Amino acid sequence: MSDDAVGIAVAQFSPIAGDNLPAVQELATKASQRGARVVLFPEYTSYFSNPFDETLVTHAETLDGPFISGVRALAARLGTTIVVGLLEKASGERVHNTAVAVGPSGILATYRKQHLYDAFGQKESDWVAPGDVEDPQTFEVDGVTFGMQTCYDLRFPEITRTIVDAGAQVVLVPAEWVRGPLKEHHWRTLLHARAIENTVYVAAADHMPPLGVGNSMIVDPTGVEIAAIGAERRVAVAHVSAAMIDSVRERNPSLSARRYRVVPR
C-alpha cells in the first residue's frame, strides 16, 4: 500500500420509509473500524418509499435538520467523512435528491441530482426537482480530492468529466439503481467506463436487491474493481492513492490529450 493511501468504504443497505440513522451508525462504525476515512452510503439514505408518494415531501429535511445533525455527530465521533443521500426540502411540492458530504467539522460539500430518472417507465421528476447546473463542489480528505454525482447521472459522461475537471480524484456515486433487464450490466459497465475514461477512482453505493441491483463497488483508474459487494447488507473497504492516479496518467494521458471541453446546455 502506498504511503498516501486513503481508506474509503461503500456501505450497501436498503433505506426504509422510517428512521435510517441507526443503519448509518452501524455501517459507518464498521467501516471506520476497518480503516475507512470516507464512507459512502446510497441515494435516499435519509428516507425512501417505494413507490414514491406524498410522504417524500413530509419527510424531507433541511441541511441543518435532525438527520444531517445526527450524521454530523457520528462523523465527529468516528473522525471520518460520511457521504449520505438526503431527501432535502425544496420549494413547492417537490424535494431535492441531495448528496451531502459530512466531515468531523461539519458539511464539506453538497450535490443536488441534476439528471432525474425519467426513464425505464419511471418519472422521478414528478416528485423531485433537479439541481441547478453549477460548478462542482469538491472536498479533500488526507490529501485526496473527492467529488459527487448521483445514480442516473452516471449515464451522462459529461457530468463526471466536469467533476474531474474541478480536481476530483475520486468520484462518489450514491445510487438506487433499479433492477430490470440488463440493468446490472449497465451499472457495472458505466462505473468502469467513468473510471477508465477519466483515469480516476469511482466508488458507488447502491440499494440491495430486490429493488436495487446491489453490486456496490470501488473501481480504480485502470477499471479494476478493488472492492465490491454482491447482494448483501455490508461494507467494502479499499484504499485509494493520488500516486496511483499520477502513474496511470503518465502511461495513459487521455485527459491531457483531449481536444474538447464540456459546456452546459
MIVEX-620209 format. One record per residue: chain; residue number from 1; x, y, z of N, C-alpha, C, O in turn; residue in one letter. Coordinates in steps of 0.001 Angstrom, whole numbers, plus 500000, padded with zeros to 6 digits. Layout:
<sites>
rogu  milo  n_px  n_py  n_pz  ca_px  ca_py  ca_pz  c_px  c_py  c_pz  o_px  o_py  o_pz  vomi
A  NUM  X  Y  Z  X  Y  Z  X  Y  Z  X  Y  Z  A
...
</sites>
This chain:
<sites>
rogu  milo  n_px  n_py  n_pz  ca_px  ca_py  ca_pz  c_px  c_py  c_pz  o_px  o_py  o_pz  vomi
A  1  500842  498808  500000  500000  500000  500000  500879  501245  500000  501858  501318  500742  M
A  2  500527  502226  499164  501338  503429  499071  501167  504287  500323  500163  504199  501029  S
A  3  502201  505137  500583  502194  505952  501797  501037  506948  501825  500603  507372  502896  D
A  4  500534  507325  500627  499462  508332  500588  498076  507709  500486  497104  508415  500221  D
A  5  497968  506389  500694  496696  505695  500514  495666  506146  501557  495984  506341  502730  A
A  6  494429  506305  501091  493317  506721  501937  492226  505653  501870  491789  505278  500782  V
A  7  491795  505171  503011  490758  504147  503048  489381  504738  502786  488986  505712  503427  G
A  8  488650  504147  501840  487273  504559  501583  486391  503314  501598  486843  502209  501297  I
A  9  485134  503517  501951  484207  502388  502052  482920  502704  501319  482480  503853  501280  A
A  10  482317  501668  500735  480945  501749  500247  480087  500935  501205  480430  499805  501553  V
A  11  478975  501515  501624  478072  500869  502576  476762  500552  501857  476041  501460  501444  A
A  12  476465  499292  501714  475280  498868  500965  474169  498436  501924  474340  497520  502728  Q
A  13  473032  499116  501818  471845  498709  502559  470639  499306  501842  470798  500086  500903  F
A  14  469436  498945  502278  468210  499459  501664  467507  500393  502632  466902  499925  503597  S
A  15  467568  501706  502405  466869  502651  503273  465367  502369  503299  464799  501877  502324  P
A  16  464737  502686  504420  463323  502413  504611  462534  503719  504706  463106  504808  504761  I
A  17  461214  503583  504725  460331  504729  504961  460216  504921  506468  459155  504717  507058  A
A  18  461318  505311  507070  461399  505452  508515  462749  506002  508907  463379  506720  508131  G
A  19  463200  505674  510103  464458  506193  510642  465627  505335  510152  465747  504168  510525  D
A  20  466479  505915  509321  467621  505194  508778  468930  505531  509475  469973  504971  509135  N
A  21  468890  506442  510447  470125  506836  511130  470788  505673  511874  472017  505593  511869  L
A  22  470033  504764  512517  470698  503629  513162  471499  502766  512189  472575  502284  512544  P
A  23  471000  502562  510975  471742  501785  509978  473012  502514  509570  474057  501888  509395  A
A  24  472934  503838  509417  474117  504623  509085  475150  504511  510203  476339  504343  509934  V
A  25  474708  504601  511437  475619  504493  512572  476311  503125  512601  477520  503035  512812  Q
A  26  475536  502075  512390  476092  500722  512418  477137  500515  511323  478246  500053  511594  E
A  27  476782  500854  510102  477663  500558  508970  478870  501500  508934  479974  501072  508595  L
A  28  478674  502768  509278  479807  503700  509307  480805  503300  510380  482015  503422  510185  A
A  29  480308  502824  511508  481207  502374  512580  482028  501171  512126  483232  501113  512377  T
A  30  481386  500212  511457  482117  499056  510934  483183  499488  509934  484313  499000  509970  K
A  31  482817  500404  509044  483774  500867  508037  484952  501580  508681  486099  501367  508289  A
A  32  484671  502431  509674  485734  503151  510366  486674  502196  511091  487890  502392  511091  S
A  33  486115  501174  511702  486942  500184  512394  487854  499436  511432  488896  498919  511838  Q
A  34  487470  499375  510161  488294  498714  509145  489220  499691  508415  489847  499331  507418  R
A  35  489303  500918  508909  490273  501863  508373  489748  502858  507363  490533  503579  506748  G
A  36  488432  502918  507175  487882  503870  506196  487919  505282  506748  487525  505527  507888  A
A  37  488393  506200  505934  488375  507620  506274  487206  508336  505610  486825  509431  506022  R
A  38  486633  507706  504572  485446  508216  503882  484487  507041  503724  484892  505963  503289  V
A  39  483218  507244  504075  482214  506184  503960  481062  506700  503098  480467  507735  503397  V
A  40  480755  505968  502029  479709  506363  501091  478470  505504  501282  478554  504276  501310  L
A  41  477310  506163  501414  476026  505489  501542  475196  505680  500269  475535  506517  499432  F
A  42  474104  504906  500115  473297  505007  498895  472471  506291  498804  472363  507059  499760  P
A  43  471906  506487  497647  470912  507524  497386  469716  507334  498334  469375  506213  498711  E
A  44  469091  508460  498707  467920  508421  499591  468230  507743  500927  467391  507021  501465  Y
A  45  469435  507974  501463  469790  507367  502745  468817  507767  503847  468471  506944  504694  T
A  46  468376  509007  503844  467581  509517  504968  466166  508959  504988  465602  508752  506062  S
A  47  465582  508711  503813  464195  508240  503740  463924  507752  502323  464333  508389  501352  Y
A  48  463233  506616  502206  462907  506084  500877  461589  505333  500937  461360  504527  501839  F
A  49  460727  505606  499970  459473  504860  499853  459345  504325  498439  459740  504984  497477  S
A  50  458796  503140  498319  458576  502523  497007  457144  501985  496945  456789  501067  497685  N
A  51  456307  502571  496039  456621  503654  495110  456679  505007  495824  456277  505138  496980  P
A  52  457189  506006  495101  457198  507349  495643  455758  507797  495931  454822  507443  495214  F
A  53  455615  508582  497000  454305  509130  497324  454494  510439  498080  455611  510946  498192  D
A  54  453386  510985  498600  453437  512294  499246  454264  512301  500520  454583  513376  501029  E
A  55  454620  511146  501047  455452  511129  502261  456863  511644  501987  457570  512029  502918  T
A  56  457277  511656  500724  458589  512226  500415  458662  513676  500871  459652  514099  501468  L
A  57  457613  514431  500589  457604  515850  500959  457537  516005  502474  458228  516851  503041  V
A  58  456713  515195  503132  456563  515346  504583  457802  514913  505340  458019  515356  506468  T
A  59  458625  514050  504742  459840  513593  505413  461108  514289  504914  462208  513958  505357  H
A  60  460966  515238  504008  462127  516000  503540  462634  516898  504670  461856  517397  505483  A
A  61  463954  517093  504702  464573  517898  505755  465505  518938  505145  465829  518881  503959  E
A  62  465919  519865  505955  466928  520838  505552  468319  520305  505908  468455  519279  506576  T
A  63  469333  521015  505453  470705  520598  505734  471062  520697  507210  472040  520095  507653  L
A  64  470283  521446  507969  470527  521514  509410  469450  520773  510193  469265  521018  511385  D
A  65  468732  519857  509518  467686  519086  510164  468245  517937  510991  469462  517780  511100  G
A  66  467356  517129  511576  467799  516080  512505  468646  514987  511861  469546  514452  512508  P
A  67  468377  514642  510596  469164  513554  510003  470619  513967  509805  471528  513261  510243  F
A  68  470845  515096  509154  472228  515538  508930  472893  515897  510252  474100  515710  510401  I
A  69  472133  516409  511215  472706  516684  512541  473207  515395  513183  474264  515379  513814  S
A  70  472439  514308  513020  472874  513020  513541  474108  512504  512841  474995  511934  513476  G
A  71  474173  512703  511509  475354  512278  510747  476572  513109  511160  477680  512581  511253  V
A  72  476370  514402  511406  477477  515260  511861  478039  514771  513182  479256  514718  513359  R
A  73  477162  514415  514110  477625  513920  515402  478386  512611  515232  479395  512391  515903  A
A  74  477913  511738  514339  478580  510457  514089  479949  510674  513450  480927  510041  513847  L
A  75  480024  511575  512455  481297  511858  511792  482316  512408  512778  483496  512063  512719  A
A  76  481859  513263  513684  482758  513828  514695  483238  512745  515662  484404  512733  516057  A
A  77  482344  511842  516038  482724  510783  516976  483709  509808  516347  484660  509375  516998  R
A  78  483483  509460  515081  484342  508481  514406  485597  509112  513803  486570  508409  513527  L
A  79  485584  510430  513595  486700  511085  512923  486763  510736  511453  487847  510677  510873  G
A  80  485591  510501  510832  485527  510127  509418  484643  511115  508661  483923  511918  509254  T
A  81  484719  511033  507344  483800  511775  506485  482746  510802  505985  483074  509725  505487  T
A  82  481485  511177  506116  480366  510316  505758  479545  511012  504673  479141  512164  504832  I
A  83  479304  510309  503577  478538  510860  502455  477203  510129  502388  477159  508906  502251  V
A  84  476112  510894  502487  474777  510302  502524  473875  510954  501491  474144  512053  501004  V
A  85  472793  510248  501167  471755  510814  500323  470655  511395  501189  470094  510697  502033  G
A  86  470340  512668  500989  469341  513366  501800  468126  513712  500958  468257  514253  499860  L
A  87  466945  513401  501472  465695  513914  500921  465554  515333  501455  465139  515539  502596  L
A  88  465908  516325  500607  466021  517712  501078  464792  518524  500675  464263  518364  499575  E
A  89  464356  519380  501558  463230  520263  501268  463544  521146  500066  464662  521641  499920  K
A  90  462550  521337  499210  462656  522243  498064  461393  523090  498031  460458  522842  498792  A
A  91  461359  524078  497164  460160  524907  497066  459039  524117  496383  459301  523227  495573  S
A  92  457816  524445  496710  456683  523792  496085  456438  522399  496644  456723  522127  497811  G
A  93  455908  521521  495801  455503  520184  496223  456514  519111  495838  456176  517928  495793  E
A  94  457743  519514  495560  458777  518541  495238  459925  518656  496240  459941  519544  497092  R
A  95  460882  517741  496119  462034  517703  497020  463305  517730  496173  463244  517597  494951  V
A  96  464441  517900  496816  465732  517711  496160  466317  516364  496582  466197  515958  497738  H
A  97  466935  515695  495655  467673  514453  495897  469132  514877  496053  469827  515098  495061  N
A  98  469589  514988  497283  470850  515672  497580  471874  514735  498209  471561  513989  499137  T
A  99  473082  514780  497701  474203  514086  498334  474929  515089  499225  475229  516208  498809  A
A  100  475202  514672  500451  475835  515565  501431  477073  514882  501996  476991  513773  502523  V
A  101  478216  515545  501884  479455  515059  502486  479641  515752  503830  479732  516977  503905  A
A  102  479695  514948  504893  479771  515480  506242  481067  514999  506897  481289  513797  507042  V
A  103  481920  515951  507292  483160  515615  507967  483064  515874  509452  482030  516342  509929  G
A  104  484120  515580  510198  484119  515823  511649  483826  517272  512017  483332  517552  513110  P
A  105  484133  518200  511094  483909  519620  511397  482588  520144  510841  482249  521307  511059  S
A  106  481837  519306  510125  480565  519755  509557  480437  519412  508086  481169  518566  507572  G
A  107  479500  520072  507406  479237  519798  505992  480397  520306  505137  480818  521457  505260  I
A  108  480906  519428  504269  482037  519758  503393  481602  520096  501973  482226  520932  501319  L
A  109  480534  519454  501486  480078  519672  500109  478678  519107  499965  478269  518217  500709  A
A  110  477942  519646  498982  476625  519115  498645  476515  518974  497134  477209  519653  496378  T
A  111  475633  518083  496712  475347  517928  495282  473872  517558  495127  473419  516564  495695  Y
A  112  473135  518343  494372  471728  518050  494089  471623  517400  492713  472074  517948  491707  R
A  113  471021  516230  492701  470950  515413  491483  470428  516237  490308  469380  516877  490403  K
A  114  471173  516213  489195  470836  517039  488045  470008  516302  487001  469087  516877  486421  Q
A  115  470324  515047  486761  469583  514256  485766  468611  513339  486502  469029  512398  487177  H
A  116  467336  513610  486373  466328  512839  487096  465915  511606  486294  465954  511596  485063  L
A  117  465523  510578  487025  465272  509260  486440  463891  509204  485783  462960  508591  486304  Y
A  118  463786  509857  484631  462577  509804  483818  462840  508844  482663  462955  509255  481509  D
A  119  462931  507570  482991  463325  506544  482020  462883  505182  482532  462554  505028  483708  A
A  120  462876  504198  481642  462534  502819  482016  461195  502756  482771  461036  501984  483717  F
A  121  460235  503591  482326  458911  503572  482916  458775  504315  484226  457708  504286  484839  G
A  122  459829  504983  484674  459803  505745  485921  459765  507241  485617  460144  507656  484522  Q
A  123  459311  508056  486572  459330  509507  486389  459648  510189  487719  458762  510652  488436  K
A  124  460930  510233  488014  461390  510843  489269  461007  512313  489352  460798  512839  490445  E
A  125  460915  512985  488198  460651  514424  488200  459252  514771  488696  458982  515940  488973  S
A  126  458343  513785  488818  457044  514059  489421  457192  514464  490879  456350  515181  491421  D
A  127  458259  514005  491507  458444  514206  492945  459705  514994  493292  459798  515571  494375  W
A  128  460671  515021  492379  461989  515589  492684  462286  516747  491733  462048  516650  490530  V
A  129  462804  517832  492279  463244  518974  491484  464726  518818  491162  465511  518493  492053  A
A  130  465134  519042  489899  466558  518879  489569  467410  519969  490191  466959  521096  490401  P
A  131  468659  519606  490483  469597  520597  490971  470030  521535  489855  469952  521182  488678  G
A  132  470481  522711  490214  470974  523669  489230  472281  523181  488617  473051  522470  489263  D
A  133  472525  523563  487375  473822  523315  486760  474786  524368  487300  474638  525560  487031  V
A  134  475765  523912  488057  476686  524841  488703  478052  524182  488842  478197  522982  488610  E
A  135  479039  524961  489216  480382  524410  489381  480363  523311  490437  479758  523485  491495  D
A  136  481020  522176  490165  481011  521074  491133  481687  521466  492443  482684  522188  492453  P
A  137  481137  520988  493524  481772  521138  494833  482635  519903  495092  482200  518774  494867  Q
A  138  483835  520122  495557  484723  519028  495928  485137  519192  497380  484946  520253  497976  T
A  139  485701  518138  497942  486237  518212  499303  487471  517320  499377  487642  516408  498569  F
A  140  488315  517593  500345  489586  516887  500466  489663  516124  501783  489285  516637  502836  E
A  141  490153  514903  501707  490415  514102  502899  491817  513512  502765  492086  512759  501829  V
A  142  492690  513841  503675  494055  513301  503707  494773  513475  502368  495481  512578  501911  D
A  143  494582  514638  501748  495295  514956  500517  494670  514420  499247  495226  514634  498169  G
A  144  493545  513736  499319  492846  513221  498146  491554  514020  497964  490837  514276  498931  V
A  145  491259  514413  496715  490103  515251  496422  488944  514403  495904  489113  513563  495021  T
A  146  487759  514644  496476  486551  513883  496162  485484  514780  495537  485368  515958  495875  F
A  147  484707  514197  494617  483532  514863  494071  482359  513902  494091  482528  512712  494356  G
A  148  481145  514428  493805  479942  513605  493916  479021  513793  492712  478941  514872  492126  M
A  149  478329  512708  492362  477202  512739  491449  476261  511626  491878  476613  510834  492752  Q
A  150  475061  511541  491281  474056  510630  491815  473439  509742  490740  472914  510245  489746  T
A  151  473498  508444  490931  472722  507420  490229  472603  507668  488720  473568  507454  487987  C
A  152  471434  508116  488248  471153  508270  486821  472147  509202  486133  472357  509105  484924  Y
A  153  472767  510117  486909  473832  510965  486357  474929  510138  485693  475633  510627  484810  D
A  154  475070  508890  486119  476132  508027  485615  476022  507814  484112  477023  507541  483451  L
A  155  474804  507937  483560  474589  507742  482126  474985  508967  481298  474870  508949  480073  R
A  156  475447  510021  481955  475820  511264  481270  477296  511529  481533  477634  512157  482536  F
A  157  478186  511065  480652  479629  511120  480935  480167  512527  481115  481191  512726  481769  P
A  158  479475  513514  480533  479985  514875  480642  479932  515384  482081  480752  516221  482459  E
A  159  478993  514903  482891  478949  515408  484266  480125  514883  485074  480690  515611  485892  I
A  160  480500  513625  484854  481691  513100  485531  482928  513876  485094  483799  514177  485911  T
A  161  483002  514198  483814  484159  514938  483304  484266  516313  483945  485372  516768  484237  R
A  162  483134  516987  484172  483213  518303  484820  483682  518177  486261  484389  519051  486762  T
A  163  483294  517097  486930  483739  516874  488311  485244  516617  488341  485948  517115  489220  I
A  164  485727  515845  487385  487168  515575  487301  487926  516851  486931  489010  517104  487457  V
A  165  487362  517650  486029  487997  518922  485673  488073  519870  486866  488937  520745  486915  D
A  166  487164  519693  487828  487196  520516  489048  488236  520015  490040  488426  520620  491096  A
A  167  488910  518915  489712  490010  518430  490542  489757  517132  491271  490636  516657  491991  G
A  168  488577  516535  491109  488270  515307  491840  489152  514154  491377  489333  513938  490179  A
A  169  489693  513426  492334  490468  512216  492061  489659  510955  492363  489996  509862  491906  Q
A  170  488596  511122  493135  487647  510052  493432  486255  510608  493212  485905  511654  493757  V
A  171  485449  509902  492404  484065  510300  492171  483166  509354  492958  483216  508138  492774  V
A  172  482350  509919  493831  481463  509152  494689  480053  509164  494101  479536  510219  493732  L
A  173  479435  507978  494017  478133  507846  493354  477133  507144  494282  477056  505915  494267  V
A  174  476371  507887  495084  475261  507264  495801  474151  506938  494802  473852  507749  493925  P
A  175  473535  505751  494929  472584  505323  493901  471450  504495  494485  471553  503912  495564  A
A  176  470359  504472  493717  469286  503499  493877  469014  503004  492457  468039  503388  491811  E
A  177  469920  502132  492000  469902  501663  490606  468862  500543  490495  469103  499407  490901  W
A  178  467708  500892  489938  466567  499978  489927  466852  498764  489046  467384  498892  487944  V
A  179  466490  497584  489550  466681  496351  488792  465788  496333  487562  464755  497001  487516  R
A  180  466204  495554  486561  465443  495391  485329  466313  494706  484300  467484  494437  484565  G
A  181  465758  494412  483108  466541  493746  482069  467819  494505  481738  467769  495673  481350  P
A  182  468944  493856  481888  470284  494373  481585  470741  495504  482505  471814  496070  482295  L
A  183  469942  495841  483525  470300  496990  484354  471585  496750  485157  472391  497668  485311  K
A  184  471785  495540  485667  473031  495259  486390  474227  495389  485456  475280  495886  485854  E
A  185  474063  494940  484211  475135  495075  483220  475427  496552  482954  476589  496948  482869  H
A  186  474379  497368  482822  474588  498800  482604  475353  499415  483779  476305  500171  483584  H
A  187  474929  499085  484985  475551  499618  486204  477045  499341  486223  477854  500253  486398  W
A  188  477399  498093  486043  478806  497720  486122  479606  498352  484980  480713  498846  485196  R
A  189  479053  498336  483780  479752  498887  482614  479990  500381  482768  481091  500863  482502  T
A  190  478968  501120  483196  479099  502568  483307  480075  502971  484409  480833  503927  484244  L
A  191  480064  502257  485525  481024  502571  486591  482450  502376  486110  483320  503210  486362  L
A  192  482685  501268  485416  484034  501024  484904  484418  502057  483838  485554  502529  483803  H
A  193  483463  502401  482974  483764  503359  481910  484117  504727  482476  485080  505350  482030  A
A  194  483341  505208  483467  483630  506521  484044  485017  506539  484686  485706  507558  484629  R
A  195  485437  505423  485299  486776  505364  485898  487855  505363  484823  488838  506097  484924  A
A  196  487673  504541  483794  488703  504388  482759  488877  505672  481962  490002  506130  481760  I
A  197  487765  506260  481503  487886  507406  480603  488381  508659  481319  488903  509571  480677  E
A  198  488222  508713  482648  488686  509876  483408  489939  509597  484223  490464  510493  484884  N
A  199  490425  508354  484181  491591  507916  484968  491479  508381  486425  492377  509023  486969  T
A  200  490334  508027  487034  490079  508323  488443  489486  507086  489108  489114  506120  488441  V
A  201  489406  507134  490428  488656  506133  491175  487172  506490  491127  486810  507666  491171  Y
A  202  486326  505484  491037  484881  505670  491153  484381  504722  492236  484626  503517  492180  V
A  203  483683  505271  493214  483083  504467  494283  481577  504662  494230  481098  505793  494150  A
A  204  480823  503558  494273  479379  503631  494124  478703  502750  495158  479100  501601  495355  A
A  205  477678  503284  495824  476917  502535  496820  475460  502466  496383  474837  503493  496115  A
A  206  474915  501248  496311  473561  501047  495827  472687  500426  496910  473182  499943  497929  D
A  207  471362  500449  496668  470420  499702  497490  470589  498210  497206  471060  497821  496137  H
A  208  470205  497396  498158  470233  495948  497991  469075  495478  497103  468075  496184  496969  M
A  209  469205  494285  496494  468052  493653  495858  466979  493374  496932  467323  493256  498108  P
A  210  465685  493266  496557  465240  493076  495183  464996  494354  494396  464802  494282  493182  P
A  211  464997  495532  495039  464711  496743  494263  465948  497260  493548  465890  497569  492358  L
A  212  467075  497357  494264  468322  497775  493636  469073  496588  493080  468676  495440  493283  G
A  213  470163  496865  492375  470977  495760  491838  472081  495354  492803  472769  494360  492567  V
A  214  472266  496115  493900  473403  495814  494766  474695  496120  494032  474809  497152  493371  G
A  215  475664  495230  494146  476928  495384  493415  477603  496724  493678  478182  497317  492768  N
A  216  477531  497203  494917  478290  498402  495278  479771  498088  495121  480203  496972  495412  S
A  217  480549  499059  494666  481943  498754  494349  482821  499988  494330  482341  501121  494317  M
A  218  484118  499736  494329  485140  500766  494136  486004  500309  492972  486531  499197  492978  I
A  219  486146  501176  491973  486885  500866  490746  488093  501787  490662  487979  502986  490914  V
A  220  489247  501234  490309  490456  502063  490254  490617  502718  488886  489830  502423  487986  D
A  221  491610  503601  488689  491735  504367  487438  492022  503526  486201  491940  504034  485083  P
A  222  492355  502253  486378  492541  501375  485214  491287  500556  484921  491274  499769  483974  T
A  223  490229  500730  485723  488994  499995  485509  488909  498685  486256  488054  497855  485946  G
A  224  489778  498478  487241  489782  497239  488014  488968  497436  489298  489164  498418  490014  V
A  225  488062  496510  489585  487330  496532  490851  488283  496135  491977  488830  495032  491982  E
A  226  488471  497037  492918  489370  496733  494029  488612  496414  495312  489213  495988  496298  I
A  227  487304  496617  495305  486435  496180  496407  485018  496136  495865  484632  496983  495060  A
A  228  484239  495150  496305  482877  495025  495792  482017  494222  496756  482514  493441  497567  A
A  229  480713  494438  496640  479713  493733  497431  478745  493086  496452  478492  493624  495374  I
A  230  478206  491933  496825  477208  491288  495982  475819  491828  496268  475504  492959  495896  G
A  231  474984  491032  496925  473603  491416  497179  473322  491744  498639  472230  492212  498964  A
A  232  474292  491507  499530  474014  491576  500952  474246  492967  501538  474830  493843  500902  E
A  233  473770  493138  502765  473974  494370  503533  475351  494296  504185  475581  493474  505072  R
A  234  476252  495147  503750  477588  495145  504344  478388  496329  503822  477898  497121  503017  R
A  235  479640  496438  504298  480551  497466  503801  481729  496787  503111  482116  495672  503461  V
A  236  482285  497479  502130  483522  497046  501473  484489  498212  501517  484103  499355  501272  A
A  237  485747  497927  501830  486760  498966  502015  487913  498750  501048  488353  497619  500840  V
A  238  488398  499828  500463  489595  499797  499620  490398  501057  499904  489916  501981  500559  A
A  239  491613  501082  499410  492478  502247  499599  492752  502902  498246  493082  502236  497264  H
A  240  492605  504221  498226  492847  504996  497008  494118  505807  497186  494509  506139  498305  V
A  241  494760  506120  496063  496067  506766  496125  496226  507772  495000  496024  507440  493832  S
A  242  496587  509003  495348  496884  510008  494332  498073  509597  493483  498125  509905  492293  A
A  243  499028  508903  494087  500205  508439  493348  499807  507432  492274  500397  507415  491194  A
A  244  498825  506604  492556  498332  505641  491573  497721  506370  490379  497942  505975  489234  M
A  245  496962  507420  490634  496382  508201  489545  497480  508821  488685  497415  508770  487456  I
A  246  498491  509406  489333  499602  510012  488584  500304  508978  487710  500664  509264  486568  D
A  247  500495  507788  488244  501161  506732  487483  500340  506312  486272  500881  506132  485181  S
A  248  499035  506156  486465  498151  505770  485358  498140  506858  484286  498193  506557  483093  V
A  249  498073  508104  484702  498006  509202  483727  499327  509417  482996  499345  509953  481888  R
A  250  500420  509006  483605  501706  509077  482900  501725  508089  481734  502250  508386  480661  E
A  251  501143  506907  481963  501094  505894  480913  499966  506143  479922  500085  505811  478742  R
A  252  498874  506726  480400  497683  506926  479581  497201  508366  479752  496283  508619  480533  N
A  253  497807  509308  479033  497485  510725  479230  496244  511168  478452  496277  512196  477775  P
A  254  495164  510412  478540  493984  510703  477723  493329  512028  478111  492784  512714  477246  S
A  255  493369  512399  479379  492759  513668  479771  493480  514851  479147  492847  515774  478634  L
A  256  494802  514821  479192  495564  515947  478634  495556  515956  477114  495799  516998  476506  S
A  257  495281  514814  476488  495293  514733  475020  493969  515130  474380  493918  515310  473164  A
A  258  492910  515270  475147  491594  515537  474553  491543  516916  473896  492288  517824  474264  R
A  259  490658  517047  472928  490543  518286  472152  489200  518965  472328  488890  519910  471604  R
A  260  488406  518509  473264  487097  519082  473517  486925  519349  475008  487572  518722  475847  Y
A  261  486039  520292  475318  485683  520551  476706  484167  520483  476839  483443  520526  475844  R
A  262  483695  520376  478078  482268  520262  478341  481705  521639  478701  482268  522349  479534  V
A  263  480594  522007  478066  479913  523257  478410  478431  522959  478648  477887  522054  478017  V
A  264  477767  523695  479540  476350  523439  479827  475460  523728  478618  475774  524572  477778  P
A  265  474341  523004  478555  473338  523297  477528  472532  524510  477929  471632  524923  477197  R
</sites>
